Amino acid sequence: MENIPSDPMMLLSFLNMKLRDFYSNLDELCNALDLDKEEIVKKMAEAGFEYNESQNKFW
């Protein structure tokens, strides 16, 4: 996860922008960017955010 922001707020913005503009779901984003989905979900949960599948965003 070295090519993505390490700061949770920057990561939130980065992920939601990518999900909104380029990817229809988190699995697609993780596959395209070679990211570990579980690691992303865990990191975001530690910052107080969860992925909402129906909205296709973290909040």
PyMOL Python script that loads the backbone (N, CA, C, O; Angstrom):
from pymol import cmd

cmd.read_pdbstr("""\
ATOM      1  N   MET A   1       0.830  -1.190   0.000  1.00  0.00           N
ATOM      2  CA  MET A   1       0.000   0.000   0.000  1.00  0.00           C
ATOM      3  C   MET A   1       0.870   1.248   0.000  1.00  0.00           C
ATOM      4  O   MET A   1       0.549   2.236   0.659  1.00  0.00           O
ATOM      5  N   GLU A   2       1.951   1.199  -0.728  1.00  0.00           N
ATOM      6  CA  GLU A   2       2.863   2.334  -0.707  1.00  0.00           C
ATOM      7  C   GLU A   2       2.484   3.440  -1.687  1.00  0.00           C
ATOM      8  O   GLU A   2       2.968   4.562  -1.542  1.00  0.00           O
ATOM      9  N   ASN A   3       1.643   3.169  -2.671  1.00  0.00           N
ATOM     10  CA  ASN A   3       1.266   4.179  -3.654  1.00  0.00           C
ATOM     11  C   ASN A   3      -0.038   4.890  -3.322  1.00  0.00           C
ATOM     12  O   ASN A   3      -0.597   5.594  -4.163  1.00  0.00           O
ATOM     13  N   ILE A   4      -0.517   4.709  -2.112  1.00  0.00           N
ATOM     14  CA  ILE A   4      -1.750   5.372  -1.694  1.00  0.00           C
ATOM     15  C   ILE A   4      -1.455   6.182  -0.431  1.00  0.00           C
ATOM     16  O   ILE A   4      -0.485   5.895   0.271  1.00  0.00           O
ATOM     17  N   PRO A   5      -2.268   7.178  -0.137  1.00  0.00           N
ATOM     18  CA  PRO A   5      -2.010   8.006   1.052  1.00  0.00           C
ATOM     19  C   PRO A   5      -2.014   7.189   2.341  1.00  0.00           C
ATOM     20  O   PRO A   5      -2.811   6.263   2.497  1.00  0.00           O
ATOM     21  N   SER A   6      -1.129   7.536   3.252  1.00  0.00           N
ATOM     22  CA  SER A   6      -1.091   6.843   4.541  1.00  0.00           C
ATOM     23  C   SER A   6      -1.965   7.545   5.580  1.00  0.00           C
ATOM     24  O   SER A   6      -2.441   6.908   6.520  1.00  0.00           O
ATOM     25  N   ASP A   7      -2.178   8.841   5.421  1.00  0.00           N
ATOM     26  CA  ASP A   7      -3.045   9.589   6.325  1.00  0.00           C
ATOM     27  C   ASP A   7      -4.492   9.149   6.110  1.00  0.00           C
ATOM     28  O   ASP A   7      -4.964   9.140   4.973  1.00  0.00           O
ATOM     29  N   PRO A   8      -5.209   8.782   7.182  1.00  0.00           N
ATOM     30  CA  PRO A   8      -6.581   8.271   7.026  1.00  0.00           C
ATOM     31  C   PRO A   8      -7.537   9.219   6.297  1.00  0.00           C
ATOM     32  O   PRO A   8      -8.349   8.764   5.491  1.00  0.00           O
ATOM     33  N   MET A   9      -7.456  10.509   6.559  1.00  0.00           N
ATOM     34  CA  MET A   9      -8.361  11.454   5.893  1.00  0.00           C
ATOM     35  C   MET A   9      -8.021  11.595   4.408  1.00  0.00           C
ATOM     36  O   MET A   9      -8.917  11.699   3.569  1.00  0.00           O
ATOM     37  N   MET A  10      -6.745  11.599   4.092  1.00  0.00           N
ATOM     38  CA  MET A  10      -6.333  11.652   2.684  1.00  0.00           C
ATOM     39  C   MET A  10      -6.717  10.346   1.981  1.00  0.00           C
ATOM     40  O   MET A  10      -7.142  10.358   0.825  1.00  0.00           O
ATOM     41  N   LEU A  11      -6.565   9.233   2.682  1.00  0.00           N
ATOM     42  CA  LEU A  11      -6.943   7.938   2.120  1.00  0.00           C
ATOM     43  C   LEU A  11      -8.447   7.884   1.870  1.00  0.00           C
ATOM     44  O   LEU A  11      -8.884   7.373   0.839  1.00  0.00           O
ATOM     45  N   LEU A  12      -9.239   8.406   2.802  1.00  0.00           N
ATOM     46  CA  LEU A  12     -10.689   8.469   2.623  1.00  0.00           C
ATOM     47  C   LEU A  12     -11.033   9.232   1.346  1.00  0.00           C
ATOM     48  O   LEU A  12     -11.831   8.764   0.533  1.00  0.00           O
ATOM     49  N   SER A  13     -10.441  10.385   1.177  1.00  0.00           N
ATOM     50  CA  SER A  13     -10.693  11.209  -0.004  1.00  0.00           C
ATOM     51  C   SER A  13     -10.247  10.492  -1.278  1.00  0.00           C
ATOM     52  O   SER A  13     -10.967  10.485  -2.276  1.00  0.00           O
ATOM     53  N   PHE A  14      -9.068   9.896  -1.239  1.00  0.00           N
ATOM     54  CA  PHE A  14      -8.518   9.171  -2.388  1.00  0.00           C
ATOM     55  C   PHE A  14      -9.430   8.017  -2.799  1.00  0.00           C
ATOM     56  O   PHE A  14      -9.780   7.880  -3.972  1.00  0.00           O
ATOM     57  N   LEU A  15      -9.813   7.190  -1.825  1.00  0.00           N
ATOM     58  CA  LEU A  15     -10.647   6.025  -2.124  1.00  0.00           C
ATOM     59  C   LEU A  15     -12.011   6.433  -2.662  1.00  0.00           C
ATOM     60  O   LEU A  15     -12.483   5.874  -3.652  1.00  0.00           O
ATOM     61  N   ASN A  16     -12.641   7.400  -2.019  1.00  0.00           N
ATOM     62  CA  ASN A  16     -13.973   7.811  -2.462  1.00  0.00           C
ATOM     63  C   ASN A  16     -13.941   8.458  -3.836  1.00  0.00           C
ATOM     64  O   ASN A  16     -14.871   8.277  -4.622  1.00  0.00           O
ATOM     65  N   MET A  17     -12.894   9.207  -4.140  1.00  0.00           N
ATOM     66  CA  MET A  17     -12.761   9.792  -5.477  1.00  0.00           C
ATOM     67  C   MET A  17     -12.601   8.685  -6.522  1.00  0.00           C
ATOM     68  O   MET A  17     -13.249   8.719  -7.568  1.00  0.00           O
ATOM     69  N   LYS A  18     -11.752   7.718  -6.243  1.00  0.00           N
ATOM     70  CA  LYS A  18     -11.545   6.604  -7.181  1.00  0.00           C
ATOM     71  C   LYS A  18     -12.834   5.798  -7.355  1.00  0.00           C
ATOM     72  O   LYS A  18     -13.192   5.425  -8.472  1.00  0.00           O
ATOM     73  N   LEU A  19     -13.525   5.533  -6.248  1.00  0.00           N
ATOM     74  CA  LEU A  19     -14.779   4.776  -6.319  1.00  0.00           C
ATOM     75  C   LEU A  19     -15.841   5.549  -7.096  1.00  0.00           C
ATOM     76  O   LEU A  19     -16.578   4.964  -7.890  1.00  0.00           O
ATOM     77  N   ARG A  20     -15.920   6.835  -6.877  1.00  0.00           N
ATOM     78  CA  ARG A  20     -16.920   7.664  -7.558  1.00  0.00           C
ATOM     79  C   ARG A  20     -16.626   7.777  -9.059  1.00  0.00           C
ATOM     80  O   ARG A  20     -17.534   7.663  -9.882  1.00  0.00           O
ATOM     81  N   ASP A  21     -15.363   8.000  -9.408  1.00  0.00           N
ATOM     82  CA  ASP A  21     -15.013   8.341 -10.788  1.00  0.00           C
ATOM     83  C   ASP A  21     -14.594   7.166 -11.668  1.00  0.00           C
ATOM     84  O   ASP A  21     -14.730   7.234 -12.890  1.00  0.00           O
ATOM     85  N   PHE A  22     -14.084   6.088 -11.064  1.00  0.00           N
ATOM     86  CA  PHE A  22     -13.475   5.048 -11.891  1.00  0.00           C
ATOM     87  C   PHE A  22     -13.933   3.612 -11.631  1.00  0.00           C
ATOM     88  O   PHE A  22     -13.856   2.780 -12.535  1.00  0.00           O
ATOM     89  N   TYR A  23     -14.406   3.301 -10.427  1.00  0.00           N
ATOM     90  CA  TYR A  23     -14.679   1.905 -10.084  1.00  0.00           C
ATOM     91  C   TYR A  23     -16.087   1.724  -9.538  1.00  0.00           C
ATOM     92  O   TYR A  23     -16.575   2.549  -8.767  1.00  0.00           O
ATOM     93  N   SER A  24     -16.729   0.648  -9.941  1.00  0.00           N
ATOM     94  CA  SER A  24     -18.115   0.412  -9.527  1.00  0.00           C
ATOM     95  C   SER A  24     -18.233  -0.235  -8.149  1.00  0.00           C
ATOM     96  O   SER A  24     -19.323  -0.291  -7.580  1.00  0.00           O
ATOM     97  N   ASN A  25     -17.108  -0.726  -7.607  1.00  0.00           N
ATOM     98  CA  ASN A  25     -17.127  -1.284  -6.253  1.00  0.00           C
ATOM     99  C   ASN A  25     -15.707  -1.405  -5.708  1.00  0.00           C
ATOM    100  O   ASN A  25     -14.733  -1.229  -6.439  1.00  0.00           O
ATOM    101  N   LEU A  26     -15.604  -1.702  -4.434  1.00  0.00           N
ATOM    102  CA  LEU A  26     -14.305  -1.772  -3.769  1.00  0.00           C
ATOM    103  C   LEU A  26     -13.451  -2.918  -4.298  1.00  0.00           C
ATOM    104  O   LEU A  26     -12.233  -2.777  -4.409  1.00  0.00           O
ATOM    105  N   ASP A  27     -14.066  -4.044  -4.626  1.00  0.00           N
ATOM    106  CA  ASP A  27     -13.304  -5.169  -5.177  1.00  0.00           C
ATOM    107  C   ASP A  27     -12.613  -4.774  -6.481  1.00  0.00           C
ATOM    108  O   ASP A  27     -11.444  -5.096  -6.693  1.00  0.00           O
ATOM    109  N   GLU A  28     -13.332  -4.085  -7.339  1.00  0.00           N
ATOM    110  CA  GLU A  28     -12.775  -3.648  -8.621  1.00  0.00           C
ATOM    111  C   GLU A  28     -11.603  -2.687  -8.401  1.00  0.00           C
ATOM    112  O   GLU A  28     -10.567  -2.804  -9.057  1.00  0.00           O
ATOM    113  N   LEU A  29     -11.769  -1.746  -7.485  1.00  0.00           N
ATOM    114  CA  LEU A  29     -10.695  -0.799  -7.173  1.00  0.00           C
ATOM    115  C   LEU A  29      -9.460  -1.536  -6.664  1.00  0.00           C
ATOM    116  O   LEU A  29      -8.349  -1.287  -7.132  1.00  0.00           O
ATOM    117  N   CYS A  30      -9.652  -2.437  -5.712  1.00  0.00           N
ATOM    118  CA  CYS A  30      -8.525  -3.169  -5.134  1.00  0.00           C
ATOM    119  C   CYS A  30      -7.819  -4.031  -6.172  1.00  0.00           C
ATOM    120  O   CYS A  30      -6.590  -4.099  -6.187  1.00  0.00           O
ATOM    121  N   ASN A  31      -8.576  -4.684  -7.034  1.00  0.00           N
ATOM    122  CA  ASN A  31      -7.960  -5.493  -8.089  1.00  0.00           C
ATOM    123  C   ASN A  31      -7.160  -4.633  -9.051  1.00  0.00           C
ATOM    124  O   ASN A  31      -6.038  -4.987  -9.412  1.00  0.00           O
ATOM    125  N   ALA A  32      -7.719  -3.515  -9.465  1.00  0.00           N
ATOM    126  CA  ALA A  32      -7.057  -2.645 -10.437  1.00  0.00           C
ATOM    127  C   ALA A  32      -5.792  -2.007  -9.872  1.00  0.00           C
ATOM    128  O   ALA A  32      -4.803  -1.847 -10.588  1.00  0.00           O
ATOM    129  N   LEU A  33      -5.821  -1.642  -8.595  1.00  0.00           N
ATOM    130  CA  LEU A  33      -4.679  -0.961  -7.980  1.00  0.00           C
ATOM    131  C   LEU A  33      -3.780  -1.909  -7.193  1.00  0.00           C
ATOM    132  O   LEU A  33      -2.844  -1.473  -6.522  1.00  0.00           O
ATOM    133  N   ASP A  34      -4.066  -3.208  -7.276  1.00  0.00           N
ATOM    134  CA  ASP A  34      -3.294  -4.233  -6.575  1.00  0.00           C
ATOM    135  C   ASP A  34      -3.209  -3.941  -5.072  1.00  0.00           C
ATOM    136  O   ASP A  34      -2.127  -3.925  -4.486  1.00  0.00           O
ATOM    137  N   LEU A  35      -4.375  -3.711  -4.467  1.00  0.00           N
ATOM    138  CA  LEU A  35      -4.469  -3.431  -3.037  1.00  0.00           C
ATOM    139  C   LEU A  35      -5.132  -4.598  -2.319  1.00  0.00           C
ATOM    140  O   LEU A  35      -5.946  -5.317  -2.900  1.00  0.00           O
ATOM    141  N   ASP A  36      -4.779  -4.777  -1.066  1.00  0.00           N
ATOM    142  CA  ASP A  36      -5.384  -5.806  -0.228  1.00  0.00           C
ATOM    143  C   ASP A  36      -6.671  -5.234   0.367  1.00  0.00           C
ATOM    144  O   ASP A  36      -6.627  -4.335   1.206  1.00  0.00           O
ATOM    145  N   LYS A  37      -7.803  -5.756  -0.068  1.00  0.00           N
ATOM    146  CA  LYS A  37      -9.099  -5.227   0.376  1.00  0.00           C
ATOM    147  C   LYS A  37      -9.240  -5.291   1.892  1.00  0.00           C
ATOM    148  O   LYS A  37      -9.682  -4.322   2.508  1.00  0.00           O
ATOM    149  N   GLU A  38      -8.877  -6.403   2.496  1.00  0.00           N
ATOM    150  CA  GLU A  38      -9.004  -6.554   3.947  1.00  0.00           C
ATOM    151  C   GLU A  38      -8.168  -5.514   4.680  1.00  0.00           C
ATOM    152  O   GLU A  38      -8.592  -4.969   5.699  1.00  0.00           O
ATOM    153  N   GLU A  39      -6.986  -5.247   4.158  1.00  0.00           N
ATOM    154  CA  GLU A  39      -6.100  -4.257   4.771  1.00  0.00           C
ATOM    155  C   GLU A  39      -6.693  -2.847   4.664  1.00  0.00           C
ATOM    156  O   GLU A  39      -6.618  -2.064   5.610  1.00  0.00           O
ATOM    157  N   ILE A  40      -7.278  -2.535   3.516  1.00  0.00           N
ATOM    158  CA  ILE A  40      -7.918  -1.227   3.317  1.00  0.00           C
ATOM    159  C   ILE A  40      -9.103  -1.079   4.266  1.00  0.00           C
ATOM    160  O   ILE A  40      -9.233  -0.061   4.946  1.00  0.00           O
ATOM    161  N   VAL A  41      -9.962  -2.085   4.313  1.00  0.00           N
ATOM    162  CA  VAL A  41     -11.150  -2.037   5.171  1.00  0.00           C
ATOM    163  C   VAL A  41     -10.734  -1.900   6.637  1.00  0.00           C
ATOM    164  O   VAL A  41     -11.345  -1.137   7.385  1.00  0.00           O
ATOM    165  N   LYS A  42      -9.704  -2.629   7.045  1.00  0.00           N
ATOM    166  CA  LYS A  42      -9.216  -2.559   8.427  1.00  0.00           C
ATOM    167  C   LYS A  42      -8.665  -1.172   8.740  1.00  0.00           C
ATOM    168  O   LYS A  42      -8.988  -0.593   9.777  1.00  0.00           O
ATOM    169  N   LYS A  43      -7.845  -0.646   7.856  1.00  0.00           N
ATOM    170  CA  LYS A  43      -7.251   0.675   8.076  1.00  0.00           C
ATOM    171  C   LYS A  43      -8.334   1.750   8.172  1.00  0.00           C
ATOM    172  O   LYS A  43      -8.256   2.644   9.014  1.00  0.00           O
ATOM    173  N   MET A  44      -9.329   1.658   7.314  1.00  0.00           N
ATOM    174  CA  MET A  44     -10.408   2.642   7.346  1.00  0.00           C
ATOM    175  C   MET A  44     -11.266   2.471   8.602  1.00  0.00           C
ATOM    176  O   MET A  44     -11.715   3.462   9.180  1.00  0.00           O
ATOM    177  N   ALA A  45     -11.496   1.234   9.029  1.00  0.00           N
ATOM    178  CA  ALA A  45     -12.271   0.980  10.247  1.00  0.00           C
ATOM    179  C   ALA A  45     -11.552   1.548  11.469  1.00  0.00           C
ATOM    180  O   ALA A  45     -12.189   2.090  12.373  1.00  0.00           O
ATOM    181  N   GLU A  46     -10.240   1.423  11.493  1.00  0.00           N
ATOM    182  CA  GLU A  46      -9.453   1.976  12.600  1.00  0.00           C
ATOM    183  C   GLU A  46      -9.597   3.495  12.673  1.00  0.00           C
ATOM    184  O   GLU A  46      -9.465   4.084  13.746  1.00  0.00           O
ATOM    185  N   ALA A  47      -9.867   4.124  11.533  1.00  0.00           N
ATOM    186  CA  ALA A  47     -10.054   5.578  11.483  1.00  0.00           C
ATOM    187  C   ALA A  47     -11.525   5.959  11.671  1.00  0.00           C
ATOM    188  O   ALA A  47     -11.869   7.141  11.667  1.00  0.00           O
ATOM    189  N   GLY A  48     -12.397   4.945  11.838  1.00  0.00           N
ATOM    190  CA  GLY A  48     -13.807   5.211  12.097  1.00  0.00           C
ATOM    191  C   GLY A  48     -14.698   5.218  10.869  1.00  0.00           C
ATOM    192  O   GLY A  48     -15.827   5.705  10.925  1.00  0.00           O
ATOM    193  N   PHE A  49     -14.204   4.682   9.756  1.00  0.00           N
ATOM    194  CA  PHE A  49     -14.981   4.664   8.520  1.00  0.00           C
ATOM    195  C   PHE A  49     -15.290   3.233   8.101  1.00  0.00           C
ATOM    196  O   PHE A  49     -14.518   2.314   8.375  1.00  0.00           O
ATOM    197  N   GLU A  50     -16.428   3.057   7.434  1.00  0.00           N
ATOM    198  CA  GLU A  50     -16.770   1.744   6.893  1.00  0.00           C
ATOM    199  C   GLU A  50     -17.221   1.916   5.453  1.00  0.00           C
ATOM    200  O   GLU A  50     -17.692   2.981   5.052  1.00  0.00           O
ATOM    201  N   TYR A  51     -17.068   0.848   4.687  1.00  0.00           N
ATOM    202  CA  TYR A  51     -17.473   0.866   3.287  1.00  0.00           C
ATOM    203  C   TYR A  51     -18.958   0.566   3.189  1.00  0.00           C
ATOM    204  O   TYR A  51     -19.444  -0.412   3.757  1.00  0.00           O
ATOM    205  N   ASN A  52     -19.668   1.408   2.472  1.00  0.00           N
ATOM    206  CA  ASN A  52     -21.091   1.211   2.223  1.00  0.00           C
ATOM    207  C   ASN A  52     -21.227   0.756   0.774  1.00  0.00           C
ATOM    208  O   ASN A  52     -21.027   1.537  -0.156  1.00  0.00           O
ATOM    209  N   GLU A  53     -21.566  -0.508   0.598  1.00  0.00           N
ATOM    210  CA  GLU A  53     -21.627  -1.096  -0.737  1.00  0.00           C
ATOM    211  C   GLU A  53     -22.696  -0.447  -1.615  1.00  0.00           C
ATOM    212  O   GLU A  53     -22.463  -0.219  -2.802  1.00  0.00           O
ATOM    213  N   SER A  54     -23.849  -0.150  -1.053  1.00  0.00           N
ATOM    214  CA  SER A  54     -24.926   0.422  -1.867  1.00  0.00           C
ATOM    215  C   SER A  54     -24.614   1.850  -2.309  1.00  0.00           C
ATOM    216  O   SER A  54     -25.069   2.289  -3.365  1.00  0.00           O
ATOM    217  N   GLN A  55     -23.839   2.575  -1.504  1.00  0.00           N
ATOM    218  CA  GLN A  55     -23.435   3.939  -1.861  1.00  0.00           C
ATOM    219  C   GLN A  55     -22.089   3.958  -2.587  1.00  0.00           C
ATOM    220  O   GLN A  55     -21.705   4.974  -3.166  1.00  0.00           O
ATOM    221  N   ASN A  56     -21.378   2.832  -2.552  1.00  0.00           N
ATOM    222  CA  ASN A  56     -20.045   2.700  -3.135  1.00  0.00           C
ATOM    223  C   ASN A  56     -19.101   3.780  -2.617  1.00  0.00           C
ATOM    224  O   ASN A  56     -18.444   4.478  -3.388  1.00  0.00           O
ATOM    225  N   LYS A  57     -19.051   3.900  -1.282  1.00  0.00           N
ATOM    226  CA  LYS A  57     -18.126   4.857  -0.676  1.00  0.00           C
ATOM    227  C   LYS A  57     -17.890   4.504   0.783  1.00  0.00           C
ATOM    228  O   LYS A  57     -18.662   3.778   1.410  1.00  0.00           O
ATOM    229  N   PHE A  58     -16.800   5.042   1.297  1.00  0.00           N
ATOM    230  CA  PHE A  58     -16.515   4.934   2.727  1.00  0.00           C
ATOM    231  C   PHE A  58     -17.153   6.120   3.416  1.00  0.00           C
ATOM    232  O   PHE A  58     -17.177   7.228   2.879  1.00  0.00           O
ATOM    233  N   TRP A  59     -17.674   5.877   4.622  1.00  0.00           N
ATOM    234  CA  TRP A  59     -18.213   6.960   5.440  1.00  0.00           C
ATOM    235  C   TRP A  59     -18.162   6.594   6.874  1.00  0.00           C
ATOM    236  O   TRP A  59     -18.573   7.380   7.727  1.00  0.00           O
TER     237      TRP A  59
END
""", "prot")
cmd.dss("prot")
cmd.show_as("cartoon", "prot")
cmd.util.cbc("prot")
cmd.orient("prot")
